[in-house]
Amino acid sequence: MQKFYFRDIEDTPTVIDYLEVQSYEMNVYLVYLSIGKQSGMLYDSKDKPMRFFSAGHIREAFAHCHVHKAVMKHDTPYDEMIGNPPKSEEQMALPFSMQLPY
């Protein structure tokens, strides 16, 4: 799996084939990218997965890029804790708009 560094993308108009926002509790979002034949997580300058704290933060960070497809996947640990059946192994991906509000 490829590591993408935000410093390599932030000032360069980049064509991104697939951008996956992985949503976790406490307003933490991680980003998985596919660019050409390479796929992997987005990392910060400290070599840790880059954390975003809102959907708007992600849209602003990638506003200069051309994203062909963007989705959001949400993971929650609470389903089984509240009596819901165990979640499926495959998460549902919902469309994610990369358009900034006007």
N, C-alpha and C positions, 0 to 999 in steps of 0.2 A: 504494500500500500504506500502510495506517495504522500509525503508531507508537503502541504502548500503553506508558504509563509505569507502573512498579510503584507509584510514590507515589500514583497515582490509583486503584489497585486494592487496595492493602494494607490499608486501613482501611474499605473499602466492600464490603458483601456484594454480589457481582456475579454475574449469570447469564452463564456462559460456554458458548456453543454447542459450541465445539470447542477443545480444548487439545492441541497437538502438542508432545511433548518430542522435541527433536532431540539425539540422543546422539552425542558425538564421543569420540575417544581422550583419555586422561588425565583421565577423570571430569569432563568438561565437558559441561554440558547447557544448551541454549538453548530458549526456549519461544515458540511461534507460537500466536496466539489468533485466534478468530473470535467476535465479540460482535455480535449483530444482523447488519447488512449490512457490517460492517467487519472486516477481517482484517489481521494484521500481527504483527511481532515485538514482544517485550516488552523495554523499555529501562530502564536504571537512571537515576539522577539525573544522571549525567555524560554522558547521551545516547549510551551505548554499549549494545549488546545485553546484557541482564542474564544473567549466568552463574550457574548453579547447580552444585553439586558432588556432589549425590547425589539419588536419587529421593525420599528422605525430606525433603530440603530443599524440593523442589518441592511435595510434599504439604502440608507445614507452611505454606508461603507462600500456598497456595490453599485452606487448610482452611475458611475462612469463606465461600468462594464455592460456588455450585452449578454443577458442570461436567456438562453433558449427555453429552459424549463426549470421552474422552482416549485418545490413542495415543502410542506411542513409535516413532521411526524412528532406526535406527543407521547411521552412515556410517563406513566404514573405508577407508583408502587402501591396505590391504595385499593385497587379493585378487589383483591382477595381479602384485604383487611376488613372490608365492609360487607362481605358476604357475596360479592359478585363472582361469577365463574372465573377461573384463571384466564388471563388474556391469551389471545392467539400468538403464535410465534412470529407471525408476520404482522407488522404494524401497518395501519392504514395511513396512506399519504394523501394529504389534502392539498389542493392547489394553493400556492402562496404568491400573491401579487408582489412584484418588485417595483411597482409604481409608487413614487413619492406622492403624498397628498399635496394638493395645490395650496 
